[in-house]
């Protein structure tokens, strides 16, 4: 059994890493301290197509 990442998995991992470093990371301390929900960050996450990734298409996922 081959457990190596596929090219698609590598691409997704890199996109999520970049999102975390560029979008979520810079605001996390302020959000945590002030207990602010990451609404704007989640909208950007959804724009990348990750929000419904684990939900089957028949239920509205991707």
N, CA, C and O atoms as a Tinker XYZ file with bonds, in Angstrom:
   248  protein
     1  N      0.843000   -1.168000    0.000000    73     2
     2  CA     0.000000    0.000000    0.000000    64     1     3
     3  C      0.892000    1.236000    0.000000    63     2     4     5
     4  O      1.829000    1.338000    0.792000    81     3
     5  N      0.594000    2.167000   -0.888000    73     3     6
     6  CA     1.391000    3.390000   -1.029000    64     5     7
     7  C      0.744000    4.527000   -0.247000    63     6     8     9
     8  O     -0.385000    4.920000   -0.539000    81     7
     9  N      1.450000    5.050000    0.740000    73     7    10
    10  CA     0.926000    6.133000    1.565000    64     9    11
    11  C      1.476000    7.496000    1.164000    63    10    12    13
    12  O      1.252000    8.481000    1.867000    81    11
    13  N      2.178000    7.567000    0.068000    73    11    14
    14  CA     2.738000    8.841000   -0.397000    64    13    15
    15  C      1.603000    9.774000   -0.815000    63    14    16    17
    16  O      0.566000    9.328000   -1.308000    81    15
    17  N      1.816000   11.078000   -0.611000    73    15    18
    18  CA     0.825000   12.068000   -1.014000    64    17    19
    19  C      0.695000   12.110000   -2.534000    63    18    20    21
    20  O      1.671000   11.954000   -3.268000    81    19
    21  N     -0.531000   12.325000   -2.977000    73    19    22
    22  CA    -0.745000   12.544000   -4.405000    64    21    23
    23  C     -0.422000   14.012000   -4.696000    63    22    24    25
    24  O     -0.263000   14.812000   -3.774000    81    23
    25  N     -0.328000   14.352000   -5.954000    73    23    26
    26  CA    -0.078000   15.750000   -6.327000    64    25    27
    27  C     -1.222000   16.647000   -5.850000    63    26    28    29
    28  O     -0.982000   17.773000   -5.415000    81    27
    29  N     -2.457000   16.161000   -5.929000    73    27    30
    30  CA    -3.600000   16.938000   -5.444000    64    29    31
    31  C     -3.500000   17.184000   -3.946000    63    30    32    33
    32  O     -3.769000   18.291000   -3.479000    81    31
    33  N     -3.118000   16.167000   -3.195000    73    31    34
    34  CA    -2.975000   16.323000   -1.756000    64    33    35
    35  C     -1.863000   17.312000   -1.413000    63    34    36    37
    36  O     -2.009000   18.106000   -0.484000    81    35
    37  N     -0.782000   17.272000   -2.134000    73    35    38
    38  CA     0.307000   18.232000   -1.913000    64    37    39
    39  C     -0.157000   19.653000   -2.186000    63    38    40    41
    40  O      0.166000   20.573000   -1.435000    81    39
    41  N     -0.922000   19.831000   -3.271000    73    39    42
    42  CA    -1.426000   21.152000   -3.632000    64    41    43
    43  C     -2.367000   21.680000   -2.535000    63    42    44    45
    44  O     -2.278000   22.842000   -2.138000    81    43
    45  N     -3.253000   20.827000   -2.060000    73    43    46
    46  CA    -4.192000   21.237000   -1.010000    64    45    47
    47  C     -3.437000   21.594000    0.262000    63    46    48    49
    48  O     -3.730000   22.609000    0.894000    81    47
    49  N     -2.467000   20.769000    0.641000    73    47    50
    50  CA    -1.678000   21.043000    1.851000    64    49    51
    51  C     -0.987000   22.399000    1.762000    63    50    52    53
    52  O     -0.991000   23.167000    2.724000    81    51
    53  N     -0.399000   22.689000    0.613000    73    51    54
    54  CA     0.284000   23.973000    0.426000    64    53    55
    55  C     -0.697000   25.142000    0.482000    63    54    56    57
    56  O     -0.401000   26.172000    1.087000    81    55
    57  N     -1.866000   24.986000   -0.147000    73    55    58
    58  CA    -2.864000   26.060000   -0.128000    64    57    59
    59  C     -3.342000   26.346000    1.292000    63    58    60    61
    60  O     -3.496000   27.505000    1.678000    81    59
    61  N     -3.578000   25.286000    2.070000    73    59    62
    62  CA    -4.030000   25.467000    3.447000    64    61    63
    63  C     -2.914000   26.084000    4.289000    63    62    64    65
    64  O     -3.177000   26.940000    5.135000    81    63
    65  N     -1.695000   25.662000    4.067000    73    63    66
    66  CA    -0.562000   26.246000    4.806000    64    65    67
    67  C     -0.437000   27.737000    4.521000    63    66    68    69
    68  O     -0.278000   28.541000    5.440000    81    67
    69  N     -0.508000   28.099000    3.251000    73    67    70
    70  CA    -0.420000   29.519000    2.875000    64    69    71
    71  C     -1.563000   30.317000    3.487000    63    70    72    73
    72  O     -1.358000   31.433000    3.964000    81    71
    73  N     -2.764000   29.749000    3.475000    73    71    74
    74  CA    -3.907000   30.417000    4.089000    64    73    75
    75  C     -3.644000   30.642000    5.578000    63    74    76    77
    76  O     -3.857000   31.740000    6.091000    81    75
    77  N     -3.187000   29.611000    6.258000    73    75    78
    78  CA    -2.929000   29.716000    7.695000    64    77    79
    79  C     -1.871000   30.773000    7.998000    63    78    80    81
    80  O     -2.010000   31.547000    8.945000    81    79
    81  N     -0.826000   30.798000    7.198000    73    79    82
    82  CA     0.260000   31.753000    7.436000    64    81    83
    83  C     -0.114000   33.181000    7.050000    63    82    84    85
    84  O      0.258000   34.130000    7.741000    81    83
    85  N     -0.849000   33.338000    5.950000    73    83    86
    86  CA    -1.120000   34.672000    5.414000    64    85    87
    87  C     -2.417000   35.301000    5.920000    63    86    88    89
    88  O     -2.508000   36.523000    6.036000    81    87
    89  N     -3.420000   34.475000    6.221000    73    87    90
    90  CA    -4.735000   35.010000    6.573000    64    89    91
    91  C     -5.083000   34.750000    8.046000    63    90    92    93
    92  O     -5.340000   35.690000    8.798000    81    91
    93  N     -5.089000   33.504000    8.446000    73    91    94
    94  CA    -5.533000   33.166000    9.802000    64    93    95
    95  C     -4.497000   33.530000   10.867000    63    94    96    97
    96  O     -4.848000   34.057000   11.923000    81    95
    97  N     -3.247000   33.256000   10.596000    73    95    98
    98  CA    -2.192000   33.488000   11.575000    64    97    99
    99  C     -2.077000   34.914000   12.076000    63    98   100   101
   100  O     -2.030000   35.135000   13.286000    81    99
   101  N     -2.031000   35.901000   11.165000    73    99   102
   102  CA    -1.854000   37.280000   11.617000    64   101   103
   103  C     -2.980000   37.812000   12.512000    63   102   104   105
   104  O     -2.766000   38.769000   13.256000    81   103
   105  N     -4.152000   37.220000   12.455000    73   103   106
   106  CA    -5.277000   37.727000   13.254000    64   105   107
   107  C     -5.614000   36.855000   14.452000    63   106   108   109
   108  O     -6.475000   37.225000   15.250000    81   107
   109  N     -4.963000   35.714000   14.602000    73   107   110
   110  CA    -5.392000   34.755000   15.636000    64   109   111
   111  C     -5.212000   35.275000   17.057000    63   110   112   113
   112  O     -6.089000   35.050000   17.891000    81   111
   113  N     -4.133000   35.950000   17.363000    73   111   114
   114  CA    -3.939000   36.435000   18.738000    64   113   115
   115  C     -5.015000   37.438000   19.129000    63   114   116   117
   116  O     -5.571000   37.358000   20.225000    81   115
   117  N     -5.310000   38.382000   18.239000    73   115   118
   118  CA    -6.345000   39.389000   18.517000    64   117   119
   119  C     -7.711000   38.715000   18.670000    63   118   120   121
   120  O     -8.466000   39.039000   19.587000    81   119
   121  N     -8.026000   37.780000   17.772000    73   119   122
   122  CA    -9.313000   37.089000   17.856000    64   121   123
   123  C     -9.430000   36.288000   19.143000    63   122   124   125
   124  O    -10.481000   36.289000   19.784000    81   123
   125  N     -8.370000   35.610000   19.521000    73   123   126
   126  CA    -8.394000   34.827000   20.756000    64   125   127
   127  C     -8.550000   35.728000   21.984000    63   126   128   129
   128  O     -9.352000   35.452000   22.876000    81   127
   129  N     -7.778000   36.791000   22.010000    73   127   130
   130  CA    -7.796000   37.690000   23.157000    64   129   131
   131  C     -9.158000   38.360000   23.322000    63   130   132   133
   132  O     -9.666000   38.487000   24.436000    81   131
   133  N     -9.745000   38.789000   22.203000    73   131   134
   134  CA   -11.020000   39.506000   22.244000    64   133   135
   135  C    -12.224000   38.581000   22.036000    63   134   136   137
   136  O    -13.364000   39.042000   22.007000    81   135
   137  N    -11.970000   37.290000   21.895000    73   135   138
   138  CA   -13.002000   36.277000   21.670000    64   137   139
   139  C    -13.898000   36.642000   20.486000    63   138   140   141
   140  O    -15.123000   36.678000   20.598000    81   139
   141  N    -13.262000   36.906000   19.368000    73   139   142
   142  CA   -13.955000   37.262000   18.130000    64   141   143
   143  C    -13.982000   36.034000   17.223000    63   142   144   145
   144  O    -12.957000   35.384000   17.016000    81   143
   145  N    -15.149000   35.725000   16.691000    73   143   146
   146  CA   -15.259000   34.606000   15.750000    64   145   147
   147  C    -14.529000   34.953000   14.449000    63   146   148   149
   148  O    -14.560000   36.106000   14.016000    81   147
   149  N    -13.879000   33.979000   13.825000    73   147   150
   150  CA   -13.106000   34.235000   12.601000    64   149   151
   151  C    -13.986000   34.279000   11.340000    63   150   152   153
   152  O    -13.749000   33.542000   10.383000    81   151
   153  N    -14.990000   35.140000   11.353000    73   151   154
   154  CA   -15.954000   35.177000   10.255000    64   153   155
   155  C    -15.304000   35.563000    8.934000    63   154   156   157
   156  O    -15.497000   34.881000    7.928000    81   155
   157  N    -14.547000   36.636000    8.927000    73   155   158
   158  CA   -13.903000   37.079000    7.679000    64   157   159
   159  C    -12.893000   36.051000    7.185000    63   158   160   161
   160  O    -12.781000   35.809000    5.983000    81   159
   161  N    -12.168000   35.456000    8.103000    73   159   162
   162  CA   -11.203000   34.441000    7.735000    64   161   163
   163  C    -11.903000   33.218000    7.142000    63   162   164   165
   164  O    -11.424000   32.630000    6.173000    81   163
   165  N    -13.047000   32.840000    7.736000    73   163   166
   166  CA   -13.782000   31.693000    7.226000    64   165   167
   167  C    -14.325000   31.967000    5.831000    63   166   168   169
   168  O    -14.332000   31.073000    4.984000    81   167
   169  N    -14.776000   33.181000    5.584000    73   167   170
   170  CA   -15.262000   33.542000    4.241000    64   169   171
   171  C    -14.147000   33.354000    3.211000    63   170   172   173
   172  O    -14.380000   32.831000    2.121000    81   171
   173  N    -12.946000   33.780000    3.562000    73   171   174
   174  CA   -11.807000   33.615000    2.654000    64   173   175
   175  C    -11.463000   32.138000    2.476000    63   174   176   177
   176  O    -11.096000   31.709000    1.382000    81   175
   177  N    -11.584000   31.366000    3.550000    73   175   178
   178  CA   -11.345000   29.929000    3.500000    64   177   179
   179  C    -12.350000   29.264000    2.562000    63   178   180   181
   180  O    -11.993000   28.388000    1.773000    81   179
   181  N    -13.608000   29.689000    2.656000    73   179   182
   182  CA   -14.659000   29.145000    1.804000    64   181   183
   183  C    -14.433000   29.518000    0.338000    63   182   184   185
   184  O    -14.723000   28.722000   -0.555000    81   183
   185  N    -13.919000   30.718000    0.089000    73   183   186
   186  CA   -13.623000   31.135000   -1.289000    64   185   187
   187  C    -12.617000   30.206000   -1.954000    63   186   188   189
   188  O    -12.647000   30.019000   -3.170000    81   187
   189  N    -11.740000   29.633000   -1.167000    73   187   190
   190  CA   -10.759000   28.689000   -1.699000    64   189   191
   191  C    -11.365000   27.317000   -1.980000    63   190   192   193
   192  O    -10.729000   26.459000   -2.593000    81   191
   193  N    -12.603000   27.120000   -1.523000    73   191   194
   194  CA   -13.291000   25.857000   -1.775000    64   193   195
   195  C    -13.104000   24.807000   -0.704000    63   194   196   197
   196  O    -13.383000   23.633000   -0.944000    81   195
   197  N    -12.640000   25.195000    0.468000    73   195   198
   198  CA   -12.362000   24.224000    1.520000    64   197   199
   199  C    -13.494000   24.034000    2.517000    63   198   200   201
   200  O    -13.482000   23.052000    3.259000    81   199
   201  N    -14.455000   24.916000    2.563000    73   199   202
   202  CA   -15.480000   24.874000    3.607000    64   201   203
   203  C    -16.331000   23.605000    3.563000    63   202   204   205
   204  O    -16.631000   23.039000    4.614000    81   203
   205  N    -16.722000   23.148000    2.388000    73   203   206
   206  CA   -17.577000   21.970000    2.296000    64   205   207
   207  C    -16.862000   20.750000    1.792000    63   206   208   209
   208  O    -17.490000   19.825000    1.276000    81   207
   209  N    -15.587000   20.735000    1.931000    73   207   210
   210  CA   -14.743000   19.697000    1.365000    64   209   211
   211  C    -15.055000   18.282000    1.877000    63   210   212   213
   212  O    -14.962000   17.311000    1.125000    81   211
   213  N    -15.414000   18.176000    3.128000    73   211   214
   214  CA   -15.646000   16.843000    3.710000    64   213   215
   215  C    -17.114000   16.437000    3.706000    63   214   216   217
   216  O    -17.470000   15.371000    4.208000    81   215
   217  N    -17.957000   17.282000    3.141000    73   215   218
   218  CA   -19.392000   17.006000    3.079000    64   217   219
   219  C    -19.723000   16.457000    1.687000    63   218   220   221
   220  O    -19.328000   17.057000    0.687000    81   219
   221  N    -20.425000   15.353000    1.603000    73   219   222
   222  CA   -20.770000   14.791000    0.293000    64   221   223
   223  C    -21.588000   15.786000   -0.549000    63   222   224   225
   224  O    -22.375000   16.563000   -0.009000    81   223
   225  N    -21.395000   15.754000   -1.851000    73   223   226
   226  CA   -22.098000   16.653000   -2.768000    64   225   227
   227  C    -23.610000   16.551000   -2.624000    63   226   228   229
   228  O    -24.313000   17.556000   -2.733000    81   227
   229  N    -24.113000   15.353000   -2.382000    73   227   230
   230  CA   -25.566000   15.193000   -2.273000    64   229   231
   231  C    -26.157000   15.939000   -1.096000    63   230   232   233
   232  O    -27.370000   16.138000   -1.031000    81   231
   233  N    -25.294000   16.365000   -0.142000    73   231   234
   234  CA   -25.743000   17.152000    1.002000    64   233   235
   235  C    -25.297000   18.606000    0.902000    63   234   236   237
   236  O    -25.375000   19.347000    1.882000    81   235
   237  N    -24.830000   19.016000   -0.274000    73   235   238
   238  CA   -24.424000   20.404000   -0.481000    64   237   239
   239  C    -22.947000   20.673000   -0.344000    63   238   240   241
   240  O    -22.520000   21.826000   -0.411000    81   239
   241  N    -22.159000   19.637000   -0.154000    73   239   242
   242  CA   -20.715000   19.801000   -0.046000    64   241   243
   243  C    -20.051000   19.838000   -1.403000    63   242   244   245
   244  O    -20.719000   19.904000   -2.435000    81   243
   245  N    -18.755000   19.795000   -1.393000    73   243   246
   246  CA   -18.014000   19.866000   -2.642000    64   245   247
   247  C    -17.512000   18.509000   -3.036000    63   246   248
   248  O    -16.859000   18.369000   -4.070000    81   247
